[in-house]
Amino acid sequence: MARTRVGIIGLGMAAGHHARSLIDLKDEVEVVAAFSPTEARRSRFCEQYGLPVTGNVDDIFDADTVDAVLILTPPNTHLELVERAAAVGQHILLEKPLDVSLERAKAIVSAADEAGVLLSIVFQNRFRSSYRTLEALLRSGELGTILEASASIRNWRPQSYYDEPGRGTLARDGGGVLLTQGIHTIDLLLNLAGQPQDIAAFARTTPVHTMETEDLVSGAFAFENGASGTLMATTCAYPGYPERIELICTRGTAVLTGDSLEAHLRDGRAIVESATGSAGFKADPMAFGHELHRALIADFLAAVRGQRPPMVSGNDALRAHTFIDAILASGKR
């Protein structure tokens, strides 16, 4: 089996998890080159992971040598990079969020669709064993119909996190806690419960942080099937707590806390899956292993080889963006 040839664009904070995953998957993938405009980042990345680097982004967009690209750059650069990759027929794995606005996010999904290339988004928490167990319980009907679905995202980020240039700004990141941290849990919630509507929310920047965008959000809404829902998201909750999704259903209740699941069914069964370890909800946003990234990248590679949809699509991310946009619009009102 020929290995999929990939290029990497962006060697910032997220690059390490991707690099370790690609090294683990070396029998399936060949890293042609990793691009950064910064020489120090290229040297550090090459020394640490032993993967080839380039200072010329045009090397990545060479369809004769690269089949797929991993785009790991700041959100405000995504649309133009996706358009370049799609134009030469390269498949795309894109770090979340899609981009800084709903309009640009829609343009990204359209560019991939029109070019006929695969677009997958880095929502690695979809590959948690506990989440997949919960999803299976719901899809099989064992939990019954959802009556209420809520999510709580109580992260901690010190001011030093937002002192980094561009961090938490509309121009570079497009938003605060929702687009940068909460979008992972929002994706899980929406994949389980459907698209929210009738949204009422409050969004604010607290005295805990000096930043342009929101660091605390509370919202209530209804789902398409009539179920009610709530969302709480913040980066002010010192020292940080695992994100939590709760489903109250007609045949039982399930609580997903980080990567641990506890479900109790009315037929007397209890399903418990426990896991330990930080998941980036404390001060260090990358304080977790790369196993979920590896699973996501393996799925993306399998989709490229089999020309099938990836488990996490651009439309999945667009659904989360649409919800976040509606929450922030309600908060402004």
C-alpha positions in Angstrom: 0.0 0.0 0.0 1.4 3.4 -1.0 1.8 5.8 1.8 -0.1 9.0 1.8 2.2 12.0 1.2 1.4 14.9 3.5 2.7 18.4 4.1 2.3 20.4 7.3 1.6 24.2 7.4 2.2 25.8 10.8 4.6 24.7 13.6 3.1 26.4 16.6 1.6 25.0 19.8 -0.5 22.2 18.2 2.3 20.8 15.9 3.8 18.5 18.4 0.7 16.3 18.9 0.4 16.0 15.1 4.1 15.2 14.6 4.1 12.5 17.2 0.9 11.0 15.6 2.5 11.0 12.1 5.6 9.3 13.4 3.4 6.6 15.0 1.7 6.2 11.6 4.9 6.1 9.5 3.8 2.9 7.8 0.8 4.8 6.4 2.1 8.3 5.8 5.1 10.1 4.5 5.8 13.6 5.7 7.1 15.4 2.7 7.8 18.7 4.5 6.6 20.9 7.4 6.4 24.7 6.7 6.9 27.6 9.0 8.1 31.1 8.0 10.2 31.2 11.2 13.6 29.6 11.0 13.8 29.0 14.7 10.6 27.0 14.7 11.7 25.0 11.7 15.0 24.1 13.4 13.4 23.2 16.7 10.8 21.0 15.0 13.3 19.2 12.8 15.6 18.6 15.7 12.8 17.3 18.0 10.9 15.1 15.5 13.4 14.4 12.7 10.9 15.4 10.0 11.8 17.5 6.9 11.1 21.2 7.0 10.9 24.0 4.5 10.8 27.8 4.5 8.9 27.9 1.2 5.1 27.4 1.5 5.0 26.7 -2.2 6.7 23.4 -1.5 3.6 22.2 0.4 1.2 23.1 -2.5 2.9 20.9 -5.0 0.3 18.3 -6.1 3.0 16.1 -7.7 4.6 15.5 -4.3 1.9 16.1 -1.6 -1.5 14.4 -1.5 -2.9 16.0 1.7 -2.1 19.0 3.9 -2.4 19.5 7.7 -3.1 23.2 8.3 -2.2 24.1 11.9 -1.9 27.9 11.6 -3.9 30.6 13.4 -7.6 30.8 12.4 -7.5 34.0 10.4 -5.2 32.3 7.9 -7.3 29.2 7.2 -9.5 30.3 4.3 -6.7 31.3 1.9 -4.6 28.2 2.7 -7.6 25.9 2.2 -8.4 27.5 -1.1 -4.8 27.0 -2.3 -4.8 23.3 -1.3 -8.3 22.7 -2.8 -7.3 24.4 -6.0 -4.5 21.7 -6.6 -6.7 18.8 -5.4 -5.1 18.2 -2.0 -7.1 16.8 0.8 -7.2 18.9 4.0 -7.0 18.3 7.7 -7.7 21.6 9.4 -7.1 22.7 13.0 -10.2 24.1 14.7 -11.9 26.5 14.4 -12.7 26.7 10.7 -11.9 30.5 10.6 -12.6 33.7 12.4 -16.2 34.3 11.1 -19.1 32.3 10.0 -18.9 33.8 6.5 -15.3 32.6 6.1 -16.1 29.2 7.7 -18.8 28.7 5.1 -16.4 29.7 2.3 -13.9 27.0 3.5 -16.5 24.2 3.4 -17.7 25.4 -0.1 -14.1 25.5 -1.4 -13.5 21.9 -0.5 -16.9 20.7 -1.8 -16.5 22.5 -5.1 -13.0 21.1 -5.6 -14.1 17.6 -4.6 -11.4 17.2 -1.9 -11.9 15.8 1.6 -12.0 18.3 4.5 -11.7 17.0 8.1 -11.4 19.1 11.3 -9.3 18.5 14.4 -12.1 17.6 16.8 -10.1 14.8 18.4 -12.4 14.3 21.3 -14.8 12.5 19.0 -12.4 9.5 19.3 -12.6 9.2 23.1 -13.8 5.7 23.9 -16.2 7.0 26.5 -17.8 9.4 24.0 -18.2 6.6 21.4 -19.8 4.4 24.0 -22.3 7.2 24.9 -23.0 7.8 21.2 -23.7 4.1 20.7 -26.1 4.0 23.7 -28.0 7.0 22.3 -28.1 5.8 18.6 -29.2 2.3 19.7 -32.2 3.7 21.5 -31.0 2.3 24.9 -31.1 5.7 26.5 -34.4 6.6 24.8 -35.2 10.2 23.6 -33.2 13.2 24.9 -35.2 15.4 27.2 -32.4 17.8 28.3 -28.8 18.1 27.1 -26.3 20.4 28.9 -22.6 21.2 28.6 -20.3 22.8 31.1 -16.8 23.9 30.1 -14.9 25.3 33.2 -11.4 25.9 32.0 -8.6 28.0 33.5 -6.3 30.2 31.5 -4.0 32.7 33.3 -3.5 36.2 32.0 -0.2 35.2 30.5 -2.1 33.0 28.0 -3.9 36.0 26.6 -0.8 38.2 26.7 0.5 36.2 23.7 0.2 38.4 20.6 -3.2 37.9 18.9 -4.5 35.5 21.5 -8.2 36.1 22.3 -8.6 38.7 19.6 -11.3 39.0 16.9 -8.7 39.6 14.2 -6.6 36.5 14.7 -8.8 34.0 16.7 -12.3 35.2 15.8 -13.5 34.9 19.4 -12.7 33.8 22.9 -13.7 30.8 25.1 -16.3 29.5 22.6 -14.3 29.3 19.4 -11.0 28.5 21.0 -11.8 26.1 23.9 -15.5 25.4 24.0 -15.9 24.4 20.4 -14.6 20.9 21.2 -17.4 20.2 23.7 -20.0 22.0 21.6 -19.2 19.7 18.7 -19.8 16.6 20.9 -23.0 18.1 22.3 -24.4 18.9 18.9 -23.4 15.5 17.4 -25.4 13.9 20.2 -28.4 16.2 20.5 -28.8 18.0 17.2 -28.9 21.7 16.3 -30.1 24.2 19.0 -32.6 26.9 18.3 -34.4 29.6 20.3 -31.2 30.6 21.9 -30.9 33.1 24.8 -27.4 33.8 26.1 -25.1 36.1 28.1 -21.5 36.6 27.0 -19.0 38.8 28.7 -15.4 39.6 29.5 -14.8 39.3 33.2 -12.3 41.2 35.4 -10.2 38.1 35.6 -8.8 38.7 32.1 -7.7 41.7 30.1 -8.7 40.6 26.5 -10.9 41.6 23.6 -13.2 38.6 23.4 -15.5 36.7 25.8 -14.2 34.6 28.7 -17.5 33.6 30.2 -20.8 32.5 28.5 -24.1 31.2 29.8 -26.9 30.1 27.5 -30.2 28.3 27.3 -31.8 26.9 24.2 -34.1 24.2 22.7 -33.2 21.4 20.3 -35.0 20.4 17.1 -36.8 17.5 18.9 -38.1 19.8 21.7 -35.5 19.0 24.2 -34.1 21.8 26.3 -30.4 22.6 26.8 -27.9 24.8 28.6 -24.3 25.8 28.0 -21.8 27.3 30.4 -18.3 28.1 29.2 -15.4 30.0 30.8 -11.6 30.2 31.1 -12.0 31.8 34.6 -12.6 28.7 36.6 -9.3 28.3 38.6 -7.6 25.8 38.6 -9.7 24.2 35.7 -12.1 21.3 35.7 -12.9 18.6 33.1 -15.6 19.5 30.7 -19.0 17.9 31.3 -21.9 16.8 29.1 -25.1 15.6 30.8 -28.0 13.9 29.0 -31.4 13.3 30.6 -33.3 10.8 28.5 -36.6 8.9 28.7 -34.8 5.6 29.5 -31.8 6.8 31.6 -29.3 9.5 32.3 -25.7 9.8 31.2 -22.8 12.1 32.3 -19.6 12.4 30.3 -16.9 14.1 32.5 -13.7 14.6 30.5 -13.0 11.1 29.1 -15.0 9.3 31.7 -18.6 8.1 31.3 -21.3 7.2 33.9 -24.7 6.1 32.6 -27.6 4.7 34.5 -30.5 3.1 32.6 -34.0 2.5 34.0 -33.7 -1.2 33.2 -31.1 -1.4 36.1 -27.9 -1.3 34.1 -25.0 1.0 34.9 -22.3 1.7 32.3 -19.1 3.2 33.7 -15.9 4.0 31.8 -13.2 5.7 33.8 -10.0 7.4 32.5 -7.5 9.6 34.1 -5.2 12.4 32.9 -5.4 16.1 32.1 -7.2 17.2 29.0 -6.0 20.7 28.6 -8.6 22.3 30.9 -6.0 23.8 33.2 -3.3 26.4 32.6 -1.4 24.4 30.0 -3.8 23.8 27.0 -1.6 21.0 25.6 -1.3 19.0 28.8 -2.6 15.7 27.3 -1.3 12.9 25.2 -1.5 12.6 21.4 -3.4 9.3 21.2 -6.7 11.0 20.2 -4.9 13.1 17.5 -3.4 9.8 16.2 -6.8 8.3 15.9 -8.2 11.3 14.1 -5.3 11.4 11.7 -5.5 7.6 11.1 -9.2 8.1 10.2 -8.3 11.0 7.9 -5.7 8.9 6.1 -8.1 6.0 5.7 -10.7 8.4 4.3 -8.2 9.7 1.8 -7.2 6.2 0.7 -10.8 4.9 0.5 -12.3 8.2 -0.8 -14.9 8.1 1.9 -16.1 10.9 4.2 -13.9 11.4 7.3 -15.5 10.9 10.7 -15.3 14.6 11.4 -16.3 16.8 8.4 -16.3 20.4 7.6 -20.1 20.5 7.8 -19.8 19.2 11.4 -17.6 22.1 12.3 -19.9 24.5 10.4 -22.7 23.4 12.7 -20.7 24.3 15.7 -19.7 27.6 14.2 -23.4 28.4 13.5 -24.4 27.7 17.1 -21.5 29.8 18.5 -22.4 32.7 16.2 -26.0 32.6 17.4 -24.9 32.5 21.1 -22.7 35.5 20.7 -25.4 37.4 18.7 -27.8 36.7 21.5 -25.3 37.9 24.1 -24.9 41.2 22.2 -28.7 41.7 22.2 
